[in-house]
Amino acid sequence: MDRMVLHRMEYYGYHGVFAEERKLGQRYYIDLEIDMDLGEAGRNDDLSKTINYAEIHELVKQMVENTSFQLIEALGEHIASSLLDTYTIINALTVKVTKPHPPFDIHFGGVTVELRRSRK
């Protein structure tokens, strides 16, 4: 199966268990691995046979910046289900949501959840 990968898309969102996180917000990074057949698009050099990744970026931006979830797991689930509902060409996808600065009194490189979803 072919795959389109969008690396480290950066957005500002208002997600978290603590009210302060939902008030102040922070950066989030989204990675997508989208499994689909890219053969026809590649053979014919035809954008209509694939997914426009600029369009994906805008959809994900709207979801991250205009919704609020307590858990990044819920944000990831929302992104995955929305993309599967919107694009029938997608067979399966992996969504990674990274919160680089969780509100802990320790220093580390953030936390990432990774969700793998496919068509039933």
C-alpha distances in whole Angstrom, upper triangle without the diagonal:
4,7,10,13,16,19,22,23,27,29,32,32,35,33,35,37,40,42,42,39,38,41,41,37,35,32,28,25,22,18,15,12,10,6,6,6,8,10,13,14,14,15,18,18,19,18,19,15,14,15,18,18,22,22,20,22,25,24,23,27,28,27,28,31,33,32,33,32,34,31,28,26,27,26,22,22,24,21,18,20,21,18,16,20,20,16,15,12,11,9,10,11,14,17,20,23,26,29,31,35,35,39,40,43,41,39,35,32,31,29,25,23,20,18,15,15,13,14,17
4,7,10,14,16,20,21,24,27,30,31,33,32,34,37,39,41,41,37,37,40,39,35,33,30,27,23,20,17,13,10,8,6,5,5,6,8,11,11,11,13,16,15,16,15,16,13,11,12,15,15,19,19,17,19,22,22,21,24,26,25,26,29,31,31,32,31,33,30,27,26,27,25,22,22,23,20,18,20,20,17,16,19,19,15,15,11,10,10,11,11,13,16,19,22,24,28,29,33,34,38,39,42,40,37,34,30,30,28,24,23,19,19,16,16,14,16,19
4,6,10,13,16,17,21,23,26,27,30,29,31,33,36,38,38,34,34,36,35,32,29,26,23,19,16,13,10,6,5,4,6,8,8,11,13,12,12,15,17,16,16,15,16,14,11,11,13,12,16,17,14,16,19,19,18,21,23,22,23,26,28,27,29,28,30,27,24,23,24,22,19,20,21,17,15,18,18,15,15,18,17,14,15,11,10,10,9,9,10,13,15,18,21,24,26,29,30,34,35,38,36,34,30,27,26,24,21,20,16,16,14,14,13,15,19
4,7,10,13,14,17,20,23,24,27,27,29,32,34,36,35,32,31,34,33,29,27,23,20,17,14,11,8,6,5,7,8,10,9,12,14,12,12,16,17,15,15,13,15,13,9,9,10,9,12,13,11,13,16,16,15,18,20,20,20,23,25,25,27,27,29,26,22,22,23,21,18,19,19,16,14,17,17,13,14,17,16,13,15,12,10,12,11,9,11,12,14,17,19,23,24,27,29,32,34,37,35,32,29,26,25,23,20,19,16,16,14,15,15,17,20
4,6,10,11,14,17,21,22,25,24,26,29,32,33,33,29,29,31,30,26,24,20,17,14,11,7,6,4,6,9,11,13,12,16,18,16,16,19,20,18,18,16,18,16,13,11,12,9,12,14,11,12,15,15,14,16,19,18,18,21,23,24,25,25,26,24,20,20,21,19,16,18,18,15,14,17,17,14,15,19,17,15,17,15,12,14,12,10,9,10,11,14,16,19,20,24,25,29,30,33,31,29,25,22,21,20,17,17,14,14,14,15,16,18,22
4,7,7,11,13,17,19,22,22,24,27,29,30,30,26,26,28,27,23,20,17,14,11,8,6,5,7,8,12,14,16,15,18,20,17,18,21,22,20,19,16,18,18,14,12,11,8,10,12,9,9,12,13,11,13,16,16,15,18,20,21,22,22,24,22,18,19,20,17,15,17,17,13,14,17,16,13,16,19,17,16,18,16,14,16,14,11,11,10,10,12,14,17,18,21,23,27,28,31,29,27,24,20,19,19,16,16,14,15,15,16,17,20,23
4,6,9,12,16,18,21,21,23,26,28,29,28,24,25,27,25,21,18,15,12,9,7,5,7,9,11,15,17,19,18,22,23,21,21,24,25,23,23,20,22,21,18,15,15,11,13,15,12,11,14,15,13,14,17,17,15,18,21,21,22,22,24,21,17,18,20,17,15,18,18,15,15,19,19,16,19,21,20,19,22,20,17,19,17,13,12,11,10,11,11,15,15,19,20,24,26,28,26,24,21,17,16,16,13,15,13,15,16,18,20,22,26
4,6,9,13,15,18,18,20,23,24,26,25,21,22,24,21,18,15,11,9,5,5,5,8,11,14,17,20,23,22,25,27,24,24,28,29,26,26,23,25,24,20,18,17,13,14,16,13,11,14,15,12,12,16,15,13,15,19,19,20,20,21,19,15,17,18,15,14,17,18,15,16,19,19,17,20,22,21,21,24,22,20,21,19,15,13,11,9,9,9,11,11,15,17,21,22,25,23,21,18,14,13,14,12,13,13,15,17,19,21,24,27
4,7,10,12,16,16,19,23,24,25,24,20,20,22,20,16,14,10,8,5,5,6,9,12,14,18,20,23,22,25,26,23,24,28,28,25,24,21,23,23,19,16,15,11,11,13,10,7,10,12,9,9,12,13,11,12,16,17,18,18,20,19,15,17,18,14,13,17,16,13,15,18,17,15,19,21,19,19,22,21,19,21,19,16,14,11,10,10,10,12,13,16,18,21,24,26,25,23,20,17,15,15,14,15,15,16,18,19,21,24,27
4,7,10,13,14,17,21,21,22,21,17,17,19,17,13,10,7,6,5,7,9,12,16,18,21,24,26,25,29,30,27,28,31,31,28,28,24,26,26,23,19,18,14,13,15,13,10,11,13,10,8,12,12,10,10,14,15,16,17,19,18,14,17,18,14,14,18,17,14,17,20,18,18,21,23,21,22,25,25,22,25,22,19,17,14,12,10,10,10,11,13,16,19,21,24,23,20,19,15,14,15,14,15,16,18,20,22,24,27,30
4,6,10,12,15,18,19,19,18,15,14,16,14,10,8,6,5,6,8,11,14,18,19,23,25,28,27,31,32,29,30,33,33,30,29,25,27,27,24,20,19,16,14,15,13,10,10,12,9,6,9,10,7,7,11,12,13,15,16,16,13,16,16,13,13,17,15,13,16,19,17,17,21,22,21,22,25,25,23,25,23,20,18,14,13,11,11,11,12,13,15,18,21,23,23,21,20,17,15,15,15,16,17,18,21,22,25,27,30
4,7,10,13,16,16,16,15,11,11,12,10,7,5,4,6,9,11,15,17,21,23,26,28,31,31,35,35,32,34,37,37,34,33,29,30,31,27,24,22,19,17,18,16,13,13,14,11,9,10,11,7,6,10,11,11,13,15,15,13,16,16,13,15,18,16,15,18,21,19,20,23,24,23,24,28,28,26,28,26,22,21,17,15,12,12,10,11,12,14,16,19,21,22,20,20,17,15,16,16,17,19,20,23,24,27,29,32
4,6,9,13,14,13,12,9,8,10,9,5,6,6,7,10,11,15,17,21,23,26,28,32,32,35,36,33,35,38,38,35,34,30,31,32,28,24,23,20,19,19,17,14,14,14,11,9,10,9,6,5,8,8,7,9,11,12,11,14,13,10,13,16,14,14,17,19,17,19,22,22,22,24,27,28,26,28,25,22,20,16,15,12,12,10,12,12,13,14,18,21,22,21,20,18,15,15,15,16,18,19,22,23,26,28,30
4,7,10,10,9,9,6,4,7,7,4,7,9,9,13,14,18,20,24,25,29,31,34,35,38,39,37,38,42,41,39,37,33,34,34,31,28,27,24,23,22,20,18,17,17,14,12,12,11,8,7,8,8,6,8,9,11,10,14,13,11,14,16,15,15,19,20,19,21,24,24,24,26,29,30,28,30,27,24,22,18,17,13,13,11,13,13,12,13,17,20,21,21,20,19,16,16,16,17,19,20,23,24,27,29,31
4,7,9,9,10,6,5,9,9,7,8,10,9,13,14,17,19,22,24,27,30,33,34,38,39,36,38,41,41,39,37,34,34,34,31,28,27,24,24,23,20,19,18,17,14,14,14,11,9,9,10,8,5,5,5,7,7,10,10,8,11,14,13,14,17,18,18,20,22,23,23,26,28,30,27,28,25,22,20,16,15,11,12,9,12,12,10,11,15,18,19,19,19,18,14,13,14,14,16,17,21,22,25,27,29
4,5,7,8,5,6,9,10,9,10,12,11,14,16,19,21,24,26,29,32,36,36,40,41,39,41,44,44,42,40,37,37,37,34,31,30,27,27,26,24,22,22,21,18,17,17,15,12,13,14,11,8,6,4,6,7,10,10,10,13,15,15,16,19,20,20,22,25,25,26,28,31,32,29,30,27,24,21,18,16,13,12,10,12,11,9,9,12,16,17,18,17,17,13,12,13,14,17,18,22,23,26,29,30
4,7,9,7,8,11,13,12,13,15,15,18,19,22,24,27,29,32,34,38,39,43,44,42,44,47,47,45,44,40,40,40,37,34,33,31,30,30,27,25,25,24,21,21,20,18,16,16,17,14,10,8,5,7,10,12,12,12,15,16,17,19,21,22,23,25,27,27,29,31,33,34,31,32,29,26,24,20,19,15,15,13,15,13,10,10,12,15,17,19,19,19,15,14,15,15,19,19,23,24,28,30,31
4,5,5,7,9,10,11,12,16,16,19,21,24,26,30,32,35,37,41,42,46,47,45,46,50,50,47,46,42,42,43,39,36,35,33,32,31,29,27,27,26,23,22,22,20,17,17,18,15,12,11,8,10,13,15,15,15,18,20,20,22,24,25,25,28,30,30,31,34,36,37,34,35,32,29,27,23,21,18,17,14,16,13,10,9,11,14,17,18,19,20,16,16,18,18,22,23,27,28,31,34,35
4,5,5,6,9,10,13,16,17,21,22,26,28,31,33,36,39,42,43,47,48,45,47,50,50,48,46,42,43,43,40,36,36,33,32,31,29,27,26,25,23,22,21,19,17,16,16,14,11,11,9,12,15,17,16,16,20,21,21,22,25,26,26,28,30,31,31,34,37,38,35,37,34,31,29,25,23,20,19,16,18,15,13,11,14,17,20,21,22,22,19,19,20,21,24,25,29,30,33,35,36
4,5,5,6,8,10,14,16,19,22,25,28,31,33,37,39,43,43,47,48,45,47,50,50,48,46,42,43,43,40,36,35,33,31,31,29,27,26,26,23,21,21,20,17,16,17,16,12,13,11,14,15,19,18,18,21,23,22,23,26,27,27,29,32,32,33,35,38,39,36,38,35,32,29,25,23,20,18,15,16,13,12,9,13,15,18,19,20,20,18,18,20,21,25,26,30,31,34,36,38
4,5,5,5,7,11,12,16,18,21,24,27,30,33,36,39,39,43,44,42,43,47,47,44,43,39,39,40,37,33,32,29,28,28,26,23,23,22,20,18,18,17,14,13,14,13,10,10,9,11,12,15,15,14,17,20,19,20,23,24,24,26,28,29,29,32,35,35,33,34,31,28,25,22,20,16,15,11,13,10,9,8,12,14,16,17,18,18,15,15,17,18,21,22,26,27,31,33,35
4,6,6,9,12,13,16,18,22,24,27,29,32,35,38,39,42,43,41,42,46,46,43,41,38,38,39,35,32,31,28,27,26,24,22,21,21,18,17,16,15,12,11,12,10,7,8,8,11,12,15,14,13,17,18,17,18,22,23,22,24,27,27,27,30,33,34,31,33,30,27,25,21,20,16,16,13,15,13,12,12,15,18,20,21,21,20,17,17,18,19,22,22,26,27,30,32,33
4,6,10,13,15,19,21,24,27,30,32,35,38,41,41,45,46,43,44,48,48,45,43,39,40,41,38,34,33,30,28,28,26,24,23,22,20,18,18,17,14,13,13,12,10,12,12,15,16,19,18,17,20,22,20,21,25,26,25,27,30,30,30,32,36,37,34,36,34,30,28,25,23,19,19,16,17,15,14,13,17,19,21,22,23,22,19,20,21,22,25,26,29,30,33,35,37
4,7,10,13,17,19,23,26,29,31,35,37,41,40,44,45,42,43,47,47,44,42,39,39,40,37,33,32,29,27,27,26,23,22,22,20,18,18,17,14,12,14,14,12,14,14,16,16,20,19,17,20,23,21,22,25,27,26,27,30,31,30,33,36,37,34,36,34,30,28,24,22,18,17,14,15,12,13,12,15,17,19,19,20,20,17,18,20,21,24,26,29,31,34,36,38
4,7,9,13,15,19,22,26,27,31,33,37,37,40,41,38,40,43,43,40,39,35,36,37,33,30,28,25,24,24,22,19,19,19,17,14,15,14,11,9,12,11,10,11,12,13,13,17,16,14,17,19,18,18,22,23,22,24,27,28,27,29,33,33,31,33,30,27,24,20,19,15,14,11,12,11,11,11,15,17,19,18,19,18,15,16,17,18,21,22,26,27,30,32,35
4,7,10,13,17,20,23,26,29,32,35,35,38,39,37,38,41,41,38,37,34,35,35,32,28,27,24,22,23,21,18,18,19,16,14,15,15,11,10,13,13,12,13,13,14,12,16,16,14,16,19,18,18,21,23,22,23,26,27,27,29,32,32,30,31,29,25,22,19,16,13,11,8,9,8,9,10,14,16,17,16,16,14,12,13,14,16,19,21,24,26,29,32,34
4,7,10,13,17,20,23,26,29,32,31,35,36,33,34,38,38,35,34,31,32,32,29,25,24,21,19,20,18,15,16,17,14,12,14,14,10,10,13,14,13,14,15,14,12,16,16,13,15,18,18,16,19,22,21,21,24,26,25,26,30,30,27,29,26,22,20,16,14,11,9,7,7,8,10,12,15,18,18,16,15,13,11,12,13,15,17,19,22,24,27,30,32
4,7,10,13,17,19,23,25,29,28,32,33,31,32,35,36,33,32,28,30,30,26,23,22,18,18,19,16,13,15,15,11,10,13,12,8,10,13,13,12,13,14,12,9,13,14,11,11,15,15,13,16,19,18,18,21,23,22,23,26,26,24,25,22,19,16,13,10,7,6,5,7,9,10,13,16,19,18,17,15,12,10,10,10,12,14,16,19,20,23,26,29
4,7,10,14,16,20,23,26,25,29,30,28,28,32,33,30,29,26,27,27,23,20,19,16,16,17,14,12,14,14,11,10,14,13,10,12,15,15,15,15,16,14,11,13,15,12,11,15,15,13,15,18,18,17,20,22,21,22,25,24,21,23,20,16,14,10,8,6,5,7,8,11,13,16,18,21,20,18,15,12,10,10,9,11,12,14,17,19,22,24,27
4,7,10,13,16,19,22,22,26,27,25,25,29,30,27,26,23,24,24,20,17,17,13,14,15,11,10,12,12,8,9,12,11,9,12,15,15,15,15,17,14,11,12,13,10,9,12,12,10,11,15,14,13,16,18,18,18,21,20,17,19,16,13,10,7,6,5,6,9,11,14,15,19,21,24,23,21,18,15,13,12,9,10,10,11,14,15,18,21,24
4,7,10,13,16,19,19,23,24,22,23,26,27,25,24,21,23,22,18,16,16,12,14,15,11,10,14,13,10,12,15,14,12,16,18,18,19,18,20,17,13,14,15,13,10,13,14,11,11,15,15,13,15,18,18,17,20,19,16,17,14,10,8,6,5,7,8,12,13,17,18,22,23,26,25,22,19,16,14,13,10,10,9,11,12,14,16,19,22
4,6,10,12,16,16,19,21,19,20,24,24,22,22,19,20,19,15,13,13,10,13,13,10,10,13,12,10,13,15,14,14,17,19,19,20,19,21,18,15,14,16,13,10,12,13,10,9,13,13,10,12,15,15,14,16,15,12,13,11,7,6,5,6,9,12,15,17,20,21,25,26,29,28,26,23,19,18,16,13,12,10,10,10,11,13,16,19
4,7,10,13,13,17,19,17,18,21,23,21,20,18,19,17,14,12,14,12,15,15,12,13,16,15,13,16,19,17,17,21,22,22,23,22,24,21,17,17,18,16,13,14,15,12,11,14,15,12,12,16,16,14,15,13,10,11,8,5,5,7,9,12,14,18,20,23,24,28,29,32,30,28,25,21,20,18,15,14,11,10,9,11,12,14,18
4,6,10,11,14,16,15,16,19,20,19,18,16,16,14,11,10,12,11,14,14,11,13,16,14,13,17,19,17,18,21,23,22,24,23,25,23,19,18,19,17,14,14,15,12,10,13,13,10,10,13,13,11,12,10,7,8,6,4,7,9,12,15,17,21,23,26,27,30,32,35,34,32,28,25,24,21,18,16,13,12,10,10,10,12,16
4,7,9,12,14,14,15,17,19,18,18,16,16,14,11,11,14,13,17,17,14,16,19,18,17,20,22,21,22,25,26,26,27,26,28,25,22,21,21,20,17,17,18,15,12,14,15,12,11,14,14,11,11,9,6,6,5,6,9,11,14,18,21,24,26,30,30,34,35,38,36,34,31,28,26,24,20,19,15,14,11,10,9,11,14
4,6,9,11,11,12,15,16,16,15,14,13,10,8,9,13,13,17,16,14,17,20,18,18,22,23,22,24,27,27,27,29,29,31,28,25,24,24,22,19,19,20,17,14,16,16,12,11,14,14,10,9,6,5,5,7,9,12,15,18,21,24,27,29,33,33,37,38,41,40,38,35,31,30,28,24,22,19,17,14,13,11,11,15
4,6,8,8,10,11,13,14,13,13,13,9,8,11,14,15,19,18,17,20,22,21,21,25,26,25,27,30,31,31,33,32,35,32,29,27,28,26,23,23,23,20,18,19,19,16,14,17,16,12,11,7,8,8,11,12,16,18,21,24,27,31,32,36,37,40,42,45,43,41,38,34,33,31,27,26,22,21,18,16,14,14,17
4,6,5,6,9,10,10,10,10,11,7,6,9,12,13,17,17,16,19,21,21,21,24,26,25,27,29,31,31,33,33,36,33,30,29,29,27,24,24,25,21,19,21,21,17,16,19,17,14,13,9,10,11,13,14,17,19,22,25,27,31,32,36,37,40,42,45,43,41,38,34,33,32,28,27,23,22,20,19,17,17,20
4,5,5,6,8,10,10,12,12,9,9,13,15,17,20,20,19,22,25,24,25,28,29,29,31,33,34,35,37,37,39,37,33,32,33,31,28,28,28,25,23,24,24,20,20,22,20,17,16,12,13,14,16,18,20,23,25,28,31,34,36,39,40,44,46,49,47,44,41,37,37,35,31,30,27,26,23,22,20,20,22
4,5,5,6,8,8,10,10,6,8,12,14,17,20,19,20,22,24,24,25,28,29,29,31,34,34,35,38,38,40,38,35,34,34,32,29,29,29,26,24,25,24,21,20,22,20,16,15,12,14,15,18,19,22,25,27,30,33,36,38,41,42,46,48,51,49,47,43,40,39,37,34,32,29,28,25,24,21,21,23
4,6,5,5,5,6,7,5,6,9,11,13,16,16,17,19,21,21,23,25,27,27,29,31,32,33,35,36,38,36,33,32,32,30,28,28,27,24,23,24,23,19,19,21,18,15,15,12,14,16,18,19,21,23,26,28,31,34,35,39,40,44,45,48,47,44,41,37,36,35,32,31,28,27,24,23,21,21,24
4,6,5,7,9,11,9,9,12,13,15,18,19,19,21,23,24,25,27,29,29,30,33,34,35,37,38,40,38,34,34,34,32,29,30,30,26,25,26,25,22,22,24,22,18,18,14,16,17,19,20,22,24,26,29,31,34,35,39,41,44,46,49,47,44,41,37,37,35,32,31,28,28,25,25,23,23,26
4,6,8,11,12,10,11,15,16,18,21,22,22,24,27,27,28,30,32,33,34,36,37,38,41,41,44,41,38,37,37,35,32,33,33,29,28,29,28,24,24,26,24,20,20,16,18,20,22,23,25,27,30,33,35,38,39,43,44,48,50,52,50,48,44,41,40,39,36,35,32,31,28,27,25,25,28
4,5,9,10,9,11,14,15,18,20,20,21,24,25,26,27,30,31,32,34,35,36,38,40,41,44,42,38,38,38,35,33,33,33,29,28,29,28,24,24,26,23,20,20,16,19,21,23,24,27,28,31,33,36,39,40,43,45,48,50,53,51,49,46,42,41,40,37,36,33,32,30,28,26,26,29
4,7,9,9,10,12,13,15,17,18,19,21,23,24,25,27,29,30,31,33,34,35,38,39,42,40,36,36,36,33,31,32,31,28,27,28,27,23,24,25,22,19,20,16,19,21,23,23,25,27,29,31,33,36,37,41,42,46,48,51,49,46,43,39,39,38,35,34,31,31,29,28,26,26,30
4,5,6,7,10,11,14,15,16,17,19,21,21,23,25,26,27,29,31,32,33,36,37,40,38,35,34,34,32,29,30,29,26,25,26,24,21,21,22,19,16,17,14,17,19,21,22,24,26,28,30,32,35,37,40,42,45,47,50,49,46,43,39,38,37,34,33,31,30,28,26,25,24,28
4,5,6,7,7,10,12,12,13,16,17,18,19,21,22,24,26,27,28,29,32,33,36,35,32,31,31,28,26,27,26,22,22,23,21,18,19,20,16,14,15,13,15,18,20,20,22,23,25,27,29,32,33,37,38,42,44,47,46,43,40,37,35,34,31,31,28,27,25,24,23,23,26
4,6,7,8,12,13,12,14,17,17,17,20,22,22,24,26,27,28,29,32,33,36,35,32,31,30,28,26,26,25,22,21,22,20,17,17,18,14,12,13,11,14,17,19,19,22,23,26,28,30,33,35,38,39,43,45,48,47,45,42,38,37,36,32,31,29,27,25,24,22,21,24
4,7,9,12,15,14,15,18,19,19,20,23,24,24,27,28,29,30,33,33,36,34,31,31,30,28,26,26,25,22,20,21,19,16,16,17,15,11,11,9,11,14,17,17,21,22,25,27,30,33,35,38,39,42,45,48,46,44,41,38,36,35,31,30,27,25,23,22,20,19,22
4,7,9,12,11,11,14,16,16,17,20,21,21,23,25,26,27,30,30,33,31,28,27,27,25,22,23,22,19,18,19,17,14,14,15,13,10,11,8,9,12,14,14,17,18,21,23,26,29,31,34,35,39,41,44,43,40,37,34,33,31,28,26,24,22,20,19,17,17,21
4,6,9,8,8,11,12,12,13,16,17,18,20,22,22,23,26,27,30,28,25,24,24,21,19,20,19,15,15,16,14,11,12,13,11,8,10,8,9,12,14,13,15,16,19,21,23,26,28,31,32,36,38,41,40,38,35,31,30,28,25,24,21,20,19,18,17,17,20
4,5,5,7,9,10,11,13,14,16,17,19,20,21,23,26,27,30,28,25,25,25,22,20,21,20,16,17,18,16,12,15,16,12,11,13,12,12,16,17,15,17,17,19,21,23,26,27,30,32,35,37,40,39,37,34,31,29,28,25,25,23,22,21,20,20,20,24
4,5,5,6,9,10,10,12,14,15,16,18,20,21,24,24,27,26,22,23,23,19,18,19,18,14,15,17,15,12,14,16,13,12,15,13,13,16,16,14,15,15,16,17,20,22,23,27,28,32,34,37,36,33,31,27,26,25,22,22,20,19,19,19,19,20,24
4,5,5,6,9,10,10,13,14,15,16,18,20,23,24,27,26,23,24,23,20,19,21,19,15,17,19,16,14,17,18,15,14,17,16,16,19,19,17,18,17,18,18,20,22,24,26,28,31,34,37,36,33,31,27,26,26,23,23,22,22,22,21,22,23,27
4,5,5,6,9,10,11,13,14,15,16,18,21,23,26,25,22,23,22,18,18,19,17,14,15,16,13,11,14,15,11,11,15,14,14,18,18,16,17,16,18,19,21,23,25,27,29,32,34,37,37,35,32,29,27,26,24,23,22,21,21,20,20,21,24
4,5,5,6,8,10,11,12,14,15,16,19,20,23,22,19,19,19,15,14,15,14,10,11,13,11,8,12,13,10,10,13,13,12,15,15,13,14,12,14,15,18,20,22,25,26,29,31,35,34,32,29,26,24,23,20,19,18,17,17,17,17,18,22
4,6,5,6,9,10,10,12,14,15,18,19,22,21,18,19,19,15,14,16,15,11,13,15,13,11,15,16,13,14,17,17,15,19,18,15,15,13,14,14,16,18,19,22,23,26,29,32,31,29,27,24,22,21,19,19,18,18,19,19,20,21,25
4,6,5,6,9,10,10,12,14,17,19,22,21,19,20,19,15,16,17,15,12,14,16,13,12,15,16,13,14,18,18,17,21,20,17,18,15,17,16,18,19,21,23,25,27,30,33,33,31,29,26,24,23,21,21,20,20,21,20,22,23,26
4,5,5,6,9,10,10,12,15,17,20,19,17,18,16,13,13,14,11,9,11,12,9,8,12,12,10,12,15,16,15,18,17,15,16,14,15,15,17,19,21,24,24,27,30,33,33,31,29,26,24,23,20,19,19,18,19,18,19,19,23
4,5,5,6,8,10,11,13,14,17,16,14,15,14,10,10,12,10,7,10,12,9,9,12,13,12,13,17,17,15,18,16,14,13,11,12,11,14,15,18,20,21,23,26,30,29,28,26,23,20,19,16,16,15,15,16,16,18,19,22
4,5,5,6,8,10,13,14,17,17,15,16,15,12,12,15,12,10,13,15,12,12,16,17,15,16,20,21,19,22,20,17,17,14,14,12,14,15,17,19,20,22,26,29,29,27,25,22,20,19,18,18,18,18,20,20,22,23,26
4,6,5,5,8,11,13,17,17,15,17,15,12,13,15,11,10,14,14,11,12,16,16,14,16,20,21,20,23,21,19,19,15,16,15,17,17,20,21,22,24,27,30,31,29,28,25,22,22,20,19,20,19,21,20,22,23,26
4,6,6,6,9,10,14,14,12,13,11,8,10,11,8,7,11,11,9,11,14,14,13,16,19,20,18,21,19,17,16,13,14,12,15,15,18,20,20,22,25,28,29,28,26,24,21,19,17,16,17,16,18,17,20,21,23
4,6,6,8,9,12,12,10,12,11,7,9,12,9,8,12,14,12,13,16,17,16,18,22,23,20,23,20,17,16,13,13,10,12,12,14,16,16,18,22,25,25,24,23,20,17,16,15,15,16,16,18,18,21,23,25
4,6,8,11,14,14,13,15,14,11,13,15,13,12,16,17,15,16,20,20,19,21,24,25,23,26,24,21,20,16,16,13,14,14,16,17,17,19,22,25,26,25,24,22,19,19,18,18,19,19,22,22,25,26,29
4,7,10,14,15,14,16,14,11,14,15,12,12,16,16,14,16,19,19,18,21,24,25,24,26,25,22,21,18,18,16,17,17,19,20,20,21,25,28,29,28,27,25,22,21,20,20,21,21,23,23,25,26,28
4,7,10,12,11,13,11,8,12,13,10,11,14,15,13,15,18,18,18,21,24,25,23,25,23,21,20,17,17,14,16,15,18,19,18,19,23,26,27,27,26,24,21,20,19,18,19,19,21,21,23,24,26
4,7,9,10,12,9,8,12,13,11,12,16,16,15,18,20,20,21,23,26,28,25,27,25,22,21,17,17,14,15,14,17,17,16,16,20,23,24,25,24,22,19,18,17,16,19,18,21,21,24,26,27
4,5,7,9,6,6,10,11,10,12,15,15,15,18,20,20,21,23,26,28,25,26,23,21,19,16,15,12,14,13,16,16,14,15,18,22,23,23,22,21,18,16,15,14,16,16,19,19,22,24,25
4,7,9,7,8,12,12,12,15,17,18,18,21,22,23,24,26,29,30,27,28,25,23,20,17,16,13,14,12,16,15,12,13,15,19,20,21,21,20,16,14,15,14,16,17,20,21,24,26,27
4,5,5,7,9,10,11,13,15,16,17,19,20,21,23,25,27,28,25,25,22,20,17,14,13,10,11,10,14,14,11,13,15,19,19,20,19,18,14,12,11,10,13,13,17,18,21,23,25
4,5,5,6,9,10,11,12,14,15,17,18,20,21,22,25,26,22,23,20,17,14,11,9,7,8,8,12,13,11,13,15,19,19,19,17,16,12,9,8,7,10,11,14,16,19,22,23
4,5,5,6,9,10,11,12,14,16,17,18,20,21,23,24,21,21,17,15,12,10,9,8,10,11,14,16,14,16,18,22,21,21,19,18,14,11,9,6,8,8,11,13,16,19,20
4,5,5,6,9,10,11,12,14,15,16,18,20,22,23,20,21,18,16,14,11,12,10,13,13,17,18,16,18,20,24,24,24,22,21,17,14,13,10,11,10,13,13,17,19,20
4,5,5,6,9,10,11,12,14,15,16,18,21,22,19,20,17,15,13,10,10,8,11,11,15,16,15,17,20,24,24,23,22,20,16,14,12,10,11,10,13,14,17,19,21
4,5,5,6,9,10,11,12,14,15,17,19,20,16,17,14,11,9,6,7,6,10,12,15,17,16,19,21,25,24,24,21,19,16,13,10,8,8,7,10,10,14,16,18
4,5,5,6,8,10,11,12,14,16,17,19,15,16,13,11,10,8,10,10,13,15,19,20,19,22,24,28,27,27,24,22,19,16,13,10,10,7,9,9,12,14,15
4,6,5,6,9,10,11,12,14,16,18,16,17,15,13,12,10,12,11,15,16,20,21,20,23,25,29,29,28,26,24,21,18,15,13,13,11,12,11,14,15,17
4,6,5,6,9,10,11,12,15,16,13,15,13,10,10,7,10,10,13,15,18,21,20,23,25,29,29,28,25,23,20,17,15,12,12,10,11,10,13,14,17
4,6,5,6,9,10,11,13,14,11,12,9,7,8,6,10,11,15,17,20,23,22,25,27,31,30,29,27,24,21,18,15,12,11,8,8,7,9,11,13
4,6,5,6,9,10,12,14,11,12,10,10,11,10,13,14,18,20,23,26,25,27,30,33,33,32,30,27,24,21,18,15,14,11,11,8,9,10,12
4,6,5,6,9,11,13,11,13,12,11,13,11,15,15,18,20,24,26,25,28,30,34,34,33,31,28,25,23,20,17,16,13,13,11,12,12,15
4,5,5,6,9,10,8,11,10,9,11,10,14,15,18,21,24,26,26,29,31,35,34,33,30,27,25,23,19,17,15,13,12,10,11,11,14
4,6,6,7,9,6,8,8,8,11,11,15,17,20,23,26,29,28,31,33,37,36,35,32,30,27,24,21,18,16,13,11,9,8,7,10
4,6,7,10,9,11,11,12,15,15,18,19,23,25,28,31,30,33,35,39,38,38,35,32,29,27,24,21,19,16,15,12,11,9,12
4,7,9,9,12,13,13,15,15,19,19,23,25,28,31,31,33,36,39,39,38,35,32,30,28,24,22,20,18,17,14,13,12,15
4,5,6,9,11,11,14,15,18,20,23,26,29,32,32,35,37,41,40,38,36,33,30,28,25,23,20,18,16,13,12,11,14
4,5,8,10,12,16,17,21,22,26,29,32,34,34,38,40,43,42,41,38,35,33,30,27,24,22,19,16,13,11,9,12
4,6,9,11,15,16,20,22,26,29,31,34,35,38,40,43,42,41,37,34,32,30,26,24,21,19,16,14,11,10,14
4,6,7,11,13,16,19,22,26,28,31,31,35,37,40,39,37,34,31,29,26,23,21,17,15,12,10,8,8,12
4,7,11,13,17,20,23,27,29,32,32,35,37,40,39,38,34,31,29,27,23,20,17,14,11,9,6,6,9
4,7,10,14,17,20,23,26,29,29,32,33,37,35,34,31,28,26,23,19,17,13,11,7,6,4,6,10
4,7,10,13,16,20,22,25,25,29,30,33,32,31,27,24,22,20,16,14,10,8,6,6,6,9,12
4,7,10,13,16,19,22,22,25,27,30,28,27,24,21,19,16,12,10,7,5,4,6,9,12,15
4,6,10,13,16,19,19,22,24,27,26,24,21,18,16,14,10,8,6,5,7,8,11,14,17
4,6,10,12,15,16,19,21,24,22,21,18,15,12,10,6,6,4,6,9,11,15,18,20
4,7,10,12,12,16,18,21,20,19,16,13,10,8,5,5,7,9,12,14,17,20,23
4,6,9,10,13,15,18,17,15,12,10,7,6,4,7,9,12,15,17,21,24,26
4,6,6,10,12,15,14,13,11,9,6,5,6,9,12,15,18,20,24,27,29
4,6,10,11,13,12,10,8,6,4,6,8,11,14,17,21,23,27,30,32
4,6,8,10,10,8,8,7,5,8,11,14,17,20,23,26,30,33,35
4,6,9,9,9,9,9,6,7,10,13,16,19,23,25,29,32,34
4,7,9,10,11,12,10,11,14,16,20,22,26,28,32,35,36
4,5,8,9,12,10,11,15,17,21,23,27,30,33,36,38
4,7,10,13,12,14,18,20,24,27,30,33,37,40,41
4,7,10,10,12,16,19,22,25,29,32,36,39,40
4,7,8,11,15,18,21,25,28,31,35,38,40
4,6,8,12,15,18,22,25,28,31,35,37
4,7,9,13,16,19,22,25,29,32,34
4,7,10,13,17,20,23,27,30,32
4,7,10,13,17,20,23,27,29
4,6,10,13,16,20,23,25
4,7,10,13,17,20,22
4,7,10,14,17,19
4,6,10,14,15
4,7,11,13
4,7,9
4,6
4
